[in-house]
Amino acid sequence: MAVKSIPEEYGSLVFNDRVMHERLPKDVYKAVRKCIENGTHLDLEVANSVAAAMKSWAIELGATHYTHWFQPMTGLTAEKHDSFITPQEDGTVIMEFSGKELVMGEPDASSFPSGGLRATFEARGYTAWDPSSPAFVKDGTLYIPTAFISYGGQKLDKKTPLLSSIEALSDEAVKMLHLLGHPEVTRVNTTIGSEQEYFLIDKDMYMKRKDLLLTGRTLIGAPAPKGQEMEDHYFGVLKPKVSEFMHDLDEELWKLGVPAKTKHNEVAPSQHELAPVFEKANIAVDHNQLTMEVMKRVADRHHLACLLHEKPFEGVNGSGKHNNWSLSTNTGKNLLDPGKDLGNNTVFLVFLVAIISAVDEYADLLRVSVATAGNDHRLGANEAPPAIISIFVGEELEAVLKAIDDGTEFVTEGKKQMGLGPQVLPHITKDTTDRNRTSPFAFTGNKFEFRMPGSSLSCADPSIVLNTAVAEELSRMYDKLKDVPQDQLDEEIRKLLKEMLDSHKRILFNGNGYTDEWVAEAKRRGLDNLKSLPEAMPRLVSKKSIELFGKHKVFTEEELNSRYEIFLENYTKTIHIESLTMQEMVRKDFTNGLVKYMKDITDEVIKKKQFMPEMKCTYERQILSTLENTSEKMAVSLDKLEADTQTAEKETDALRAATYYHDTILADMDELRASVDAAEAIIPEGYLPYPTYGELLFALR
């Protein structure tokens, strides 16, 4: 059998535009394209035609079932599979799939988080087909990307508000572009490219770690003699097992139409990264959810475990999901491309200043959008941006913005050439945007890279906030400029940009975000430093937030309050499970190894003294003394963690509970871990019923 080429394999399991063009009647195809491009509704007759073609195509690929694939507030995806079969009176079956079944489903919504939007007995929810994200076949099932809403119409998922925010931004951006002399633009698309970091470890070792199984991160564990300090893993040669995994992962993703592009080793041992090509935001979010799922499945096939937790190991870098965000028109123009004469590129400058203003004014909501129990461990460490949000624009853009602020002209100098020494090497054009790894929100050529999202997070959340905030700034700018005479428009735009920069330039920072000096400077500027989810979450239900999302029809006040409750509850549940897991692991697993080792050392001392009474056994006695002191501290810390966890369980107020878990339970866990790790560093690996950091991080070959 001939091996298919990559172009033949790519998207072979996707009901994409090419497949629709081939299989749908012309009028039906045009109606679907109009729906996708303009956001119009499909009538039932068109939906029936699409469903028939989609069913035939899926059955040819081996599908026997279909599912409405949606993204509830769990942060994961959900699916309920129904077969295509329809029994007949003669005992046979036929394969059917109607437009009604394609367009809408009715899953049981009772067990999904709702934050009080509905009572438990109100089980019905609706899934609604999203034609803008193509269906695909996986594991014998036709997957149909859908939105998920309650019986009363409230948003219970991440896709619905994302689509609303995309529409809001497009509407405001199109109005602004028409004002700036571009009437040909009818839609502005948000595009995303999400770099996904992850860890790979041996599956057998993973199965022996109760903490990794139940919480996704190691709750105890002494550091290995070597970590990431040699900086030899970053971009290093791929180990054979990892290379094989990555090869299969690429092939699986390409079949599903996921444009996986870049793969490499990351900074920490056993840490890696996958980066896709940019796509429209809604599809990119779906593809990222699919990527995380496929990563775990392919890893299992290779007898590996894929860890997506933000901080699975102490002492080495955690994992993020860098959200590369940009804007492009339906005519193919990237609105964040500065062009050759960026000082006079009015469209670029208007959108740039709108984004700067949006990030400054709604920085707290951006922080909320990436707040999770896992990401709180990562943000602010020497591996990820601090919890303080700032914008890096690079030298050239900084000069342009300064010229606007000063009311002077900016002269483009052109790109600088860098000589690399040996003549055989080419001259390299210096990128004036640079790269600032410490910046949470950095301009990188023709896009902004938001580096704060955690690796397990849905990239829908930060995109929703960013889209809506920028839509609001564009709306305000349009209202101020819409009645200005054409011959005065350029001058008024300059004045408005200067006014906005004066109000929001505090958010601009090109320096090192890891320093204590920046923390002090940010405080002087009035920038928030919301270090934890409990500290940040009240901003989600602030008056400013309610007005922003309400105006642009992204969230109602009721929906914001529900998410506030869900996020706080998820936070407390996560740490509660971690606390219980840690207690059980220390009492049952670690203590057993500790006692056995201390007994063996004691027996060895007794044996030596029997044969040589004059021996002091100094080294053995030191070990016993150290372990005895450490175990006493451990016992006190363990009892305290247990008692405080029982207190936490009684707290009924969501915010107070989350705050208590952050301030007290996490501190108790850190204290207990310090004692356990100190003892583990002394105990030989053979006494421990679980693999150590050295084994977990360096076992793959």
C-alpha positions as CSV (number, residue, x, y, z in Angstrom):
1,M,0.0,0.0,0.0
2,A,1.3,3.4,-1.0
3,V,2.2,5.7,1.9
4,K,0.3,8.9,1.8
5,S,2.2,12.2,1.7
6,I,1.8,14.8,4.4
7,P,-0.3,17.0,2.1
8,E,-2.6,14.0,1.5
9,E,-2.8,13.1,5.2
10,Y,-3.3,16.7,6.5
11,G,-6.9,17.3,7.4
12,S,-7.9,13.8,6.1
13,L,-10.2,13.3,9.1
14,V,-11.7,16.8,8.9
15,F,-15.0,17.9,7.2
16,N,-13.2,21.0,6.0
17,D,-13.9,23.5,3.2
18,R,-12.4,21.2,0.5
19,V,-14.6,18.3,1.6
20,M,-17.7,20.6,1.7
21,H,-16.9,22.0,-1.7
22,E,-16.7,18.5,-3.1
23,R,-19.7,16.9,-1.4
24,L,-22.3,19.7,-0.9
25,P,-24.6,21.1,-3.6
26,K,-23.4,24.5,-4.8
27,D,-26.3,26.4,-3.2
28,V,-25.8,24.6,0.1
29,Y,-22.0,25.1,0.1
30,K,-22.6,28.9,-0.5
31,A,-25.1,29.1,2.3
32,V,-22.6,27.4,4.7
33,R,-19.8,29.7,3.6
34,K,-22.0,32.7,4.2
35,C,-22.9,31.4,7.6
36,I,-19.2,31.0,8.5
37,E,-18.0,34.3,7.0
38,N,-20.9,36.6,8.1
39,G,-22.3,34.8,11.1
40,T,-25.7,34.2,9.5
41,H,-28.0,31.4,10.5
42,L,-28.6,28.2,8.5
43,D,-32.2,27.1,7.8
44,L,-33.2,23.5,8.5
45,E,-33.2,22.5,4.8
46,V,-29.6,23.5,4.4
47,A,-28.7,21.8,7.7
48,N,-30.3,18.5,6.5
49,S,-28.2,18.6,3.3
50,V,-25.0,19.2,5.3
51,A,-25.9,16.4,7.8
52,A,-26.5,13.9,5.0
53,A,-23.2,14.7,3.4
54,M,-21.4,14.8,6.7
55,K,-22.8,11.4,7.7
56,S,-21.8,9.7,4.4
57,W,-18.3,11.1,4.7
58,A,-17.9,10.1,8.3
59,I,-19.1,6.5,7.7
60,E,-16.6,6.2,4.9
61,L,-13.9,6.9,7.5
62,G,-15.3,4.2,9.8
63,A,-17.5,6.3,12.0
64,T,-20.5,4.6,13.6
65,H,-21.4,7.4,16.1
66,Y,-21.6,11.1,16.4
67,T,-21.1,13.4,19.3
68,H,-21.7,17.1,20.1
69,W,-18.2,18.1,21.4
70,F,-18.3,21.0,23.8
71,Q,-16.3,22.8,26.5
72,P,-18.1,23.1,29.8
73,M,-16.7,25.1,32.8
74,T,-14.6,22.1,33.9
75,G,-11.7,23.4,31.7
76,L,-11.9,20.1,29.8
77,T,-14.1,18.9,26.8
78,A,-17.2,16.8,27.0
79,E,-18.9,14.4,24.7
80,K,-21.9,12.0,24.6
81,H,-21.9,9.5,21.7
82,D,-25.0,8.5,19.8
83,S,-25.0,5.9,17.0
84,F,-26.3,6.6,13.5
85,I,-28.5,3.5,13.6
86,T,-32.3,3.7,13.3
87,P,-34.0,0.3,13.9
88,Q,-36.6,-0.8,11.3
89,E,-39.7,-2.9,11.7
90,D,-38.1,-5.8,9.9
91,G,-35.3,-6.1,12.4
92,T,-32.7,-4.3,10.3
93,V,-31.3,-0.8,10.8
94,I,-30.5,2.1,8.6
95,M,-27.9,4.8,9.2
96,E,-29.5,8.2,9.7
97,F,-28.4,11.7,10.8
98,S,-30.7,14.7,10.4
99,G,-30.1,18.4,10.3
100,K,-31.9,18.7,13.6
101,E,-29.4,16.3,15.2
102,L,-26.5,18.2,13.6
103,V,-27.7,21.6,14.8
104,M,-28.9,20.9,18.3
105,G,-28.4,18.3,21.1
106,E,-29.8,17.9,24.6
107,P,-27.2,16.6,27.0
108,D,-27.8,16.1,30.7
109,A,-26.4,19.3,32.2
110,S,-27.0,18.5,35.8
111,S,-23.5,17.5,36.8
112,F,-21.6,20.3,35.0
113,P,-20.5,23.4,36.9
114,S,-23.1,26.2,36.7
115,G,-22.2,28.5,39.6
116,G,-25.9,28.6,40.6
117,L,-27.3,29.4,37.2
118,R,-29.7,26.5,37.5
119,A,-30.9,24.0,40.2
120,T,-29.5,20.5,40.2
121,F,-32.9,19.1,39.1
122,E,-33.0,21.3,36.1
123,A,-31.0,18.8,34.1
124,R,-31.6,19.8,30.5
125,G,-29.0,21.8,28.6
126,Y,-28.5,22.5,24.9
127,T,-25.6,22.0,22.6
128,A,-25.6,24.1,19.4
129,W,-23.5,23.4,16.3
130,D,-20.7,25.9,15.6
131,P,-20.3,25.8,11.8
132,S,-17.2,28.0,12.0
133,S,-15.2,25.1,13.5
134,P,-15.1,22.1,11.3
135,A,-16.3,18.7,12.3
136,F,-13.8,15.8,12.4
137,V,-13.7,12.0,12.9
138,K,-11.8,10.5,15.8
139,D,-11.9,6.9,17.2
140,G,-14.9,5.9,15.1
141,T,-17.0,8.9,16.0
142,L,-18.0,12.1,14.2
143,Y,-17.1,15.0,16.4
144,I,-19.2,18.2,16.0
145,P,-17.9,21.3,17.8
146,T,-20.7,22.9,19.6
147,A,-21.6,25.6,22.1
148,F,-23.3,24.7,25.4
149,I,-26.0,26.6,27.1
150,S,-28.5,26.1,29.9
151,Y,-32.2,25.5,29.5
152,G,-32.7,29.2,30.2
153,G,-30.1,30.2,27.6
154,Q,-27.3,31.1,29.9
155,K,-23.7,30.4,28.8
156,L,-22.4,27.2,30.5
157,D,-19.2,26.9,28.4
158,K,-16.1,28.7,27.0
159,K,-17.0,28.6,23.3
160,T,-20.2,30.7,23.5
161,P,-18.6,33.8,25.2
162,L,-15.5,33.4,23.0
163,L,-17.7,33.7,19.9
164,S,-19.5,36.7,21.4
165,S,-16.2,38.4,22.1
166,I,-14.9,37.8,18.6
167,E,-18.1,39.3,17.2
168,A,-17.9,42.3,19.5
169,L,-14.3,43.0,18.5
170,S,-15.0,42.5,14.8
171,D,-18.0,44.9,14.9
172,E,-16.0,47.7,16.6
173,A,-12.9,47.1,14.4
174,V,-14.9,47.3,11.2
175,K,-16.5,50.5,12.2
176,M,-13.1,52.0,13.0
177,L,-11.6,50.8,9.7
178,H,-14.5,52.3,7.7
179,L,-13.8,55.6,9.5
180,L,-10.1,55.3,8.6
181,G,-10.9,54.9,4.9
182,H,-11.2,51.1,4.4
183,P,-14.9,50.4,3.5
184,E,-13.9,47.1,1.8
185,V,-13.4,45.5,5.2
186,T,-16.5,43.6,6.4
187,R,-15.0,41.5,9.1
188,V,-12.0,41.4,11.4
189,N,-10.8,38.1,12.7
190,T,-9.0,37.4,15.9
191,T,-6.1,34.9,15.3
192,I,-4.3,32.8,17.9
193,G,-1.2,30.6,17.9
194,S,-0.9,28.8,21.3
195,E,2.5,27.4,22.2
196,Q,2.0,24.4,24.4
197,E,4.5,23.3,27.0
198,Y,4.4,19.9,28.6
199,F,6.5,17.3,30.5
200,L,7.0,13.6,29.4
201,I,7.9,11.0,32.0
202,D,8.0,7.2,32.1
203,K,4.5,5.8,32.5
204,D,5.4,3.1,35.1
205,M,7.0,5.8,37.3
206,Y,4.0,8.0,36.8
207,M,1.7,5.2,38.0
208,K,3.7,4.9,41.2
209,R,3.3,8.5,42.1
210,K,-0.1,9.0,43.9
211,D,0.3,12.8,43.8
212,L,0.8,12.9,40.0
213,L,-2.1,10.5,39.5
214,L,-4.6,12.5,41.6
215,T,-3.4,16.1,41.4
216,G,-1.1,16.4,38.4
217,R,1.9,17.6,40.4
218,T,4.4,16.2,42.9
219,L,3.5,17.2,46.4
220,I,6.7,15.8,48.0
221,G,10.1,15.2,46.5
222,A,13.7,16.2,47.3
223,P,15.5,17.9,44.4
224,A,17.8,15.7,42.2
225,P,21.5,16.5,42.3
226,K,21.1,18.0,38.8
227,G,18.2,20.2,37.7
228,Q,18.2,22.7,34.8
229,E,21.2,24.7,36.0
230,M,23.5,23.4,33.1
231,E,21.0,24.8,30.6
232,D,21.8,21.8,28.4
233,H,18.2,20.6,27.8
234,Y,16.8,23.7,26.1
235,F,16.8,23.1,22.3
236,G,18.9,20.0,22.9
237,V,19.0,16.9,20.8
238,L,15.7,15.0,21.1
239,K,16.0,11.6,22.9
240,P,14.8,8.7,20.8
241,K,11.7,8.0,22.8
242,V,10.7,11.6,22.8
243,S,11.4,12.0,19.1
244,E,9.2,9.0,18.3
245,F,6.4,10.4,20.5
246,M,6.7,13.8,18.7
247,H,6.7,12.2,15.3
248,D,3.5,10.3,16.0
249,L,1.9,13.3,17.7
250,D,2.5,15.4,14.6
251,E,0.9,12.8,12.4
252,E,-2.1,12.4,14.6
253,L,-2.6,16.2,14.8
254,W,-2.1,16.8,11.1
255,K,-4.8,14.2,10.2
256,L,-7.1,16.2,12.5
257,G,-6.2,19.5,10.7
258,V,-4.2,20.9,13.6
259,P,-1.3,22.8,12.1
260,A,1.5,21.6,14.5
261,K,4.6,23.4,13.3
262,T,7.4,23.6,15.8
263,K,8.7,21.1,18.4
264,H,11.7,21.3,20.7
265,N,13.1,20.6,24.2
266,E,12.2,23.3,26.8
267,V,14.3,24.5,29.7
268,A,13.5,21.9,32.4
269,P,14.6,18.3,32.1
270,S,11.9,16.2,30.4
271,Q,10.0,19.4,29.4
272,H,9.1,20.1,25.7
273,E,7.0,22.4,23.6
274,L,4.7,22.3,20.6
275,A,3.8,25.4,18.6
276,P,1.1,25.6,15.9
277,V,0.6,28.0,13.0
278,F,-1.8,30.8,13.6
279,E,-5.5,30.2,13.1
280,K,-8.8,32.0,13.7
281,A,-9.3,32.1,17.4
282,N,-12.3,29.9,17.7
283,I,-10.7,27.1,15.7
284,A,-7.4,27.6,17.5
285,V,-9.1,27.1,20.9
286,D,-10.8,23.9,19.7
287,H,-7.5,22.7,18.2
288,N,-5.6,23.4,21.4
289,Q,-8.1,21.4,23.5
290,L,-7.7,18.6,20.9
291,T,-3.9,18.9,21.1
292,M,-3.9,18.4,24.9
293,E,-6.1,15.4,24.5
294,V,-4.1,13.8,21.7
295,M,-0.8,14.5,23.6
296,K,-2.0,12.3,26.5
297,R,-3.3,9.6,24.2
298,V,-0.1,9.4,22.1
299,A,2.0,9.5,25.2
300,D,0.1,6.5,26.6
301,R,0.7,4.6,23.4
302,H,4.5,5.2,23.9
303,H,4.3,4.1,27.5
304,L,4.8,7.7,28.6
305,A,2.8,10.1,30.7
306,C,2.2,13.6,29.5
307,L,2.0,16.2,32.3
308,L,0.1,19.4,31.6
309,H,0.1,20.8,35.1
310,E,1.7,24.3,35.4
311,K,4.1,23.2,38.1
312,P,4.5,19.4,38.3
313,F,8.0,19.6,39.8
314,E,9.5,22.0,42.4
315,G,12.8,23.6,41.6
316,V,12.6,23.5,37.8
317,N,10.6,25.5,35.4
318,G,6.8,25.0,35.1
319,S,4.8,25.0,31.9
320,G,2.9,27.8,30.2
321,K,0.8,28.3,27.1
322,H,1.9,31.4,25.3
323,N,-1.1,32.9,23.6
324,N,0.1,34.7,20.4
325,W,-2.8,37.0,19.5
326,S,-3.3,39.2,16.4
327,L,-6.0,40.7,14.2
328,S,-6.6,40.4,10.5
329,T,-9.2,41.6,8.1
330,N,-11.3,39.5,5.7
331,T,-9.2,41.2,2.9
332,G,-6.1,39.6,4.2
333,K,-4.4,42.5,6.1
334,N,-2.7,41.9,9.4
335,L,-3.7,45.0,11.5
336,L,-0.7,44.5,13.8
337,D,1.8,44.6,11.0
338,P,3.7,47.9,11.4
339,G,4.7,48.1,7.7
340,K,7.7,49.9,6.4
341,D,6.6,53.4,7.4
342,L,5.2,52.7,10.8
343,G,5.3,56.3,12.0
344,N,2.7,57.1,9.4
345,N,0.8,53.8,9.5
346,T,-2.4,55.3,11.1
347,V,-4.3,52.0,11.1
348,F,-1.5,50.2,12.9
349,L,-1.1,53.0,15.5
350,V,-4.8,53.2,16.2
351,F,-5.1,49.5,16.9
352,L,-1.8,49.5,18.8
353,V,-2.9,52.3,21.2
354,A,-6.3,50.7,21.6
355,I,-4.6,47.5,22.7
356,I,-2.3,49.3,25.1
357,S,-5.2,51.1,26.6
358,A,-7.3,47.9,26.9
359,V,-4.5,46.0,28.6
360,D,-3.9,48.8,31.1
361,E,-7.5,49.5,31.9
362,Y,-8.5,45.8,32.2
363,A,-5.2,44.3,33.4
364,D,-6.9,42.9,36.4
365,L,-9.4,41.0,34.3
366,L,-6.6,39.6,32.2
367,R,-4.9,38.4,35.4
368,V,-8.2,36.8,36.4
369,S,-8.4,35.0,33.1
370,V,-5.2,33.1,33.8
371,A,-5.8,32.5,37.5
372,T,-5.8,28.8,38.6
373,A,-4.4,26.9,41.5
374,G,-1.8,25.5,39.3
375,N,-0.8,28.7,37.6
376,D,-0.4,30.5,40.9
377,H,2.6,28.2,41.6
378,R,4.2,29.3,38.3
379,L,3.6,33.1,37.9
380,G,6.3,35.2,39.3
381,A,8.9,32.5,39.5
382,N,12.1,32.8,37.4
383,E,10.6,31.1,34.5
384,A,7.3,32.9,33.8
385,P,6.1,36.5,33.8
386,P,5.3,38.1,37.2
387,A,1.7,38.5,38.3
388,I,2.1,42.2,37.4
389,I,0.9,42.8,33.9
390,S,2.9,45.1,31.7
391,I,3.5,45.5,27.9
392,F,6.8,45.2,26.1
393,V,6.9,46.9,22.7
394,G,10.6,47.0,21.8
395,E,12.9,49.9,20.9
396,E,11.4,51.0,17.6
397,L,7.8,51.0,18.8
398,E,8.8,52.7,22.0
399,A,10.4,55.5,19.9
400,V,7.2,55.8,17.8
401,L,5.0,56.1,20.9
402,K,7.3,58.6,22.4
403,A,7.1,60.7,19.3
404,I,3.3,60.6,19.5
405,D,3.4,61.5,23.1
406,D,5.9,64.4,22.5
407,G,4.0,65.6,19.4
408,T,7.1,65.1,17.1
409,E,7.6,63.3,13.9
410,F,9.1,59.8,13.9
411,V,11.5,59.0,11.1
412,T,11.9,55.3,10.1
413,E,15.5,54.4,10.1
414,G,15.0,51.0,8.4
415,K,16.2,47.6,9.5
416,K,19.8,47.3,10.8
417,Q,22.1,44.7,9.4
418,M,24.2,42.7,11.8
419,G,27.6,41.4,10.6
420,L,28.3,38.0,12.1
421,G,32.1,37.9,11.7
422,P,33.0,35.1,9.3
423,Q,32.2,36.3,5.7
424,V,30.7,32.9,4.8
425,L,27.7,33.8,7.2
426,P,24.9,36.0,5.8
427,H,24.0,39.4,7.2
428,I,21.1,39.2,9.6
429,T,18.4,41.8,9.8
430,K,18.0,42.9,13.4
431,D,14.5,42.6,14.7
432,T,13.7,45.8,16.5
433,T,10.9,44.2,18.5
434,D,13.4,41.9,20.3
435,R,12.0,39.2,22.7
436,N,11.4,39.8,26.4
437,R,10.8,36.6,28.2
438,T,10.0,38.4,31.5
439,S,7.1,40.4,29.9
440,P,3.6,39.1,30.3
441,F,2.4,40.9,27.2
442,A,5.0,41.5,24.5
443,F,4.8,42.8,20.9
444,T,6.7,40.3,18.7
445,G,6.6,41.6,15.1
446,N,3.0,41.4,14.0
447,K,1.3,40.0,17.1
448,F,1.2,40.2,20.8
449,E,2.4,37.3,22.9
450,F,0.5,36.9,26.2
451,R,2.8,34.6,28.2
452,M,0.8,34.3,31.4
453,P,-1.7,31.5,30.6
454,G,-0.9,28.2,32.2
455,S,-0.3,25.0,30.3
456,S,-3.6,23.3,31.2
457,L,-5.7,26.4,30.7
458,S,-8.2,26.9,27.9
459,C,-6.8,29.7,25.8
460,A,-10.5,30.8,25.4
461,D,-10.4,32.6,28.8
462,P,-7.7,35.2,28.1
463,S,-8.9,35.7,24.5
464,I,-12.4,36.5,25.7
465,V,-11.1,39.3,28.0
466,L,-8.6,40.7,25.5
467,N,-11.2,40.7,22.6
468,T,-13.8,42.4,24.7
469,A,-11.4,45.0,26.2
470,V,-10.0,46.0,22.8
471,A,-13.6,46.2,21.4
472,E,-14.4,48.6,24.2
473,E,-11.4,50.9,23.5
474,L,-12.2,50.9,19.8
475,S,-15.8,51.8,20.6
476,R,-14.7,54.8,22.7
477,M,-12.3,55.9,20.1
478,Y,-14.9,55.7,17.3
479,D,-17.4,57.7,19.4
480,K,-14.8,60.5,19.7
481,L,-13.9,60.5,16.0
482,K,-17.0,59.7,14.1
483,D,-18.2,63.3,13.7
484,V,-14.8,64.8,13.0
485,P,-14.7,66.4,9.5
486,Q,-12.5,64.4,7.1
487,D,-9.9,67.2,6.6
488,Q,-9.4,67.3,10.4
489,L,-9.4,63.6,11.0
490,D,-5.6,62.9,10.9
491,E,-5.0,65.7,13.4
492,E,-7.7,64.6,15.8
493,I,-6.5,61.0,15.6
494,R,-3.0,62.2,16.7
495,K,-4.5,64.2,19.5
496,L,-6.6,61.2,20.7
497,L,-3.6,58.8,20.5
498,K,-1.5,61.2,22.6
499,E,-4.3,61.6,25.1
500,M,-4.7,57.8,25.4
501,L,-0.9,57.3,25.8
502,D,-0.7,59.9,28.5
503,S,-3.4,58.0,30.4
504,H,-2.0,54.5,29.8
505,K,1.7,54.6,29.2
506,R,2.3,53.4,32.8
507,I,1.7,49.9,31.5
508,L,4.7,50.1,29.1
509,F,7.9,48.5,30.4
510,N,10.8,47.2,28.4
511,G,13.0,46.1,31.3
512,N,13.5,42.9,33.4
513,G,10.2,41.9,35.0
514,Y,11.9,39.5,37.4
515,T,13.6,42.1,39.6
516,D,12.5,43.5,42.9
517,E,13.1,47.0,41.5
518,W,10.3,46.4,39.0
519,V,7.9,45.3,41.7
520,A,8.6,48.5,43.5
521,E,8.3,50.6,40.3
522,A,5.1,48.9,39.3
523,K,3.6,49.7,42.7
524,R,4.6,53.3,42.2
525,R,2.9,53.4,38.8
526,G,-0.3,52.0,40.4
527,L,-0.1,48.6,38.6
528,D,-1.8,45.7,40.3
529,N,0.2,42.8,41.7
530,L,-2.5,40.2,42.2
531,K,-0.4,37.2,43.3
532,S,-3.1,34.6,43.8
533,L,-6.6,33.6,42.5
534,P,-8.4,34.6,45.7
535,E,-6.8,38.0,45.5
536,A,-7.7,38.5,41.9
537,M,-11.1,36.9,41.6
538,P,-13.3,39.6,43.1
539,R,-12.3,41.8,40.1
540,L,-14.4,39.5,37.8
541,V,-17.6,40.7,39.4
542,S,-16.6,44.3,39.8
543,K,-18.8,47.1,38.4
544,K,-16.2,47.7,35.7
545,S,-16.3,44.1,34.6
546,I,-20.1,43.8,34.7
547,E,-20.4,47.0,32.5
548,L,-17.7,45.9,30.0
549,F,-19.0,42.4,29.4
550,G,-22.6,43.5,29.5
551,K,-22.2,46.2,27.0
552,H,-20.7,43.9,24.4
553,K,-23.1,41.0,25.2
554,V,-20.4,38.6,26.2
555,F,-21.5,37.9,29.8
556,T,-24.5,39.0,31.8
557,E,-24.0,39.9,35.4
558,E,-25.6,36.6,36.3
559,E,-23.1,34.7,34.1
560,L,-20.2,36.5,35.6
561,N,-21.4,35.7,39.2
562,S,-21.7,32.1,38.2
563,R,-18.1,32.0,36.9
564,Y,-16.9,33.7,40.0
565,E,-18.4,30.9,42.1
566,I,-17.1,28.2,39.8
567,F,-13.5,29.5,39.7
568,L,-13.4,29.9,43.5
569,E,-14.9,26.4,44.0
570,N,-12.5,24.8,41.6
571,Y,-9.6,26.5,43.4
572,T,-10.7,25.2,46.9
573,K,-11.4,21.7,45.5
574,T,-8.1,21.5,43.8
575,I,-6.1,22.4,47.0
576,H,-8.4,20.3,49.2
577,I,-7.6,17.2,47.0
578,E,-3.9,18.1,47.2
579,S,-4.0,18.3,50.9
580,L,-5.8,14.9,51.3
581,T,-3.4,13.3,48.8
582,M,-0.4,14.7,50.6
583,Q,-1.6,13.5,54.0
584,E,-2.2,10.0,52.7
585,M,1.1,9.8,50.8
586,V,3.1,10.9,53.9
587,R,1.2,8.7,56.3
588,K,1.0,5.5,54.2
589,D,3.9,5.7,51.7
590,F,6.7,7.9,52.9
591,T,6.4,7.0,56.6
592,N,6.7,3.3,55.8
593,G,10.0,3.9,54.0
594,L,11.3,6.2,56.8
595,V,10.5,3.7,59.6
596,K,12.1,0.8,57.7
597,Y,15.3,2.8,57.0
598,M,15.6,4.0,60.6
599,K,15.0,0.4,61.8
600,D,17.7,-1.0,59.5
601,I,20.2,1.7,60.6
602,T,19.3,0.9,64.3
603,D,19.8,-2.8,63.7
604,E,23.1,-2.1,62.0
605,V,24.3,-0.1,65.0
606,I,23.2,-2.8,67.4
607,K,25.0,-5.5,65.3
608,K,28.2,-3.5,65.2
609,K,28.1,-2.8,69.0
610,Q,27.7,-6.5,69.7
611,F,30.9,-7.4,67.8
612,M,32.8,-4.2,68.6
613,P,31.5,-2.5,71.7
614,E,34.0,0.3,71.4
615,M,32.6,1.5,68.0
616,K,30.9,4.9,68.2
617,C,28.9,4.5,64.9
618,T,29.0,8.2,64.6
619,Y,27.8,8.4,61.0
620,E,24.8,6.1,61.6
621,R,23.9,7.9,64.8
622,Q,24.0,11.2,62.9
623,I,21.6,9.8,60.3
624,L,19.2,8.6,63.0
625,S,19.4,11.9,64.9
626,T,18.6,13.9,61.7
627,L,15.7,11.6,60.7
628,E,14.3,11.6,64.3
629,N,14.4,15.4,64.4
630,T,12.9,15.7,60.9
631,S,10.2,13.1,61.7
632,E,9.1,15.0,64.8
633,K,8.7,18.2,62.8
634,M,6.9,16.2,60.1
635,A,4.4,14.8,62.7
636,V,3.6,18.2,64.0
637,S,3.1,19.6,60.5
638,L,1.0,16.6,59.4
639,D,-1.3,17.0,62.3
640,K,-1.6,20.8,61.7
641,L,-2.4,20.2,58.0
642,E,-5.1,17.7,58.9
643,A,-6.7,19.9,61.5
644,D,-6.6,23.0,59.3
645,T,-8.1,21.1,56.3
646,Q,-11.0,20.0,58.5
647,T,-11.5,23.6,59.4
648,A,-11.5,24.6,55.7
649,E,-14.1,22.0,54.9
650,K,-16.6,23.9,57.2
651,E,-16.2,27.3,55.5
652,T,-19.3,28.0,53.3
653,D,-18.4,31.4,51.8
654,A,-16.6,30.8,48.5
655,L,-14.1,33.6,48.7
656,R,-13.3,33.1,52.4
657,A,-12.7,29.4,51.7
658,A,-10.4,30.1,48.8
659,T,-8.5,32.6,50.8
660,Y,-8.1,30.2,53.7
661,Y,-6.9,27.4,51.4
662,H,-4.3,29.8,50.0
663,D,-3.1,31.5,53.2
664,T,-3.3,28.5,55.5
665,I,-3.5,25.1,53.8
666,L,-0.8,25.8,51.1
667,A,1.5,27.2,53.9
668,D,0.9,24.0,55.9
669,M,1.7,21.9,52.9
670,D,4.9,23.8,52.3
671,E,5.9,23.3,55.9
672,L,5.2,19.6,55.8
673,R,7.0,19.2,52.5
674,A,10.1,20.8,53.8
675,S,10.4,18.1,56.5
676,V,9.5,15.3,54.2
677,D,12.0,16.4,51.5
678,A,14.8,16.9,54.0
679,A,14.3,13.3,55.1
680,E,13.9,11.9,51.6
681,A,17.2,13.4,50.7
682,I,18.8,11.0,53.2
683,I,16.8,7.9,52.6
684,P,18.0,5.5,49.9
685,E,15.7,5.1,46.9
686,G,15.1,1.4,47.6
687,Y,13.2,2.3,50.8
688,L,10.8,4.7,49.0
689,P,7.7,3.2,47.3
690,Y,7.7,5.9,44.6
691,P,10.3,7.2,42.1
692,T,12.4,10.2,43.1
693,Y,12.9,13.4,41.1
694,G,16.2,12.1,39.7
695,E,14.3,9.1,38.3
696,L,11.3,11.0,37.1
697,L,13.2,13.7,35.3
698,F,16.2,11.8,33.8
699,A,14.9,8.3,33.1
700,L,14.0,8.7,29.5
701,R,16.6,7.7,26.9
